[in-house]
Amino acid sequence: MDSDLRRMLAGISTATLTTVLFKRGFRNLFLQGPRLINPRAPRLVGPAYTLRTIPAREDLDRLEAFLDPDHPQRRGIEECPPGHVFIVDSRGDARAASAGGILLTRLMVRGCAGAVTDGGFRDTPELAAMDWPIYHAAPSAPTNLIRHHPVETGVPIACGDVPVYPGDILVGDGEGVVCIPAHLAEAVAAEAREQTVVEDFVGERIAAGHTIRGLYPMTDPANRALLEAWRKERGR
């Protein structure tokens, strides 16, 4: 992922990104359920590395399954490229963990950008102390084998009721995670950066007591002139 694009997206809120995506016709790209475990963690930005699961079956999902070096979950932990986000389709089921502290620490030290599931992670007290972005729907102590059978990596998945394709760009902040189709990422980022500048100006005006009429949305030419002067003054 281009480093300039990564830095740009790290400075844009998911609220602004979802609005820009809505203007382009996308209504369902904000993941429902996953929330940030550590509010002090840095922003999540990176291409999606996907893992798909199906419901577990008792004859297949025993602890011995982890002895297989090609177990999809364990292989995915070792193969997720640095800078990518490890994202798990847990079918919205947090009754067993999609991963835990050891595996997520391995992703972190390998240079991956973060982890997301619409299920749960275990070892959450330790995860909450990690300076690394992790999103899940709810804490879950039981091992994944109880509910989840990892099937394959690098395929389209559903996570939080959102279609996520390998390489789509995931951006997360304190509100949650948005998925940006890979081919639109640069255009969406550029438009969202411009919208962020306008919203910062509007926010300052509103905090100073200005009415929203003619300002939000900006229909009054006088406000547009004030915006341009503000941008020159702030170098934005």
Buried (B, 14 or more C-beta within 10 A) or exposed (E): BEEEBBEBBEEBBBBBBBBBBEEEEBEBBBBBBBBBBBEEBEBBBBBBBBBBBEEBEEEEBEEEBEEEEEEBBBBBBEBBBEBBBBBBBBBBBBEBBBBBBEBBBBBBEBEBBBBBBBBBBBBBEBBBEBEBBBBBBBBBEEBBBEBBBBBBBBEEBBBBEBEBBBBBBBBBBEEBBBBBBBEBBBEBBEBBBEBBBBBBBBEEBEEEEBEEEBBBEBEEEEBBEBBEEBBEEEEB
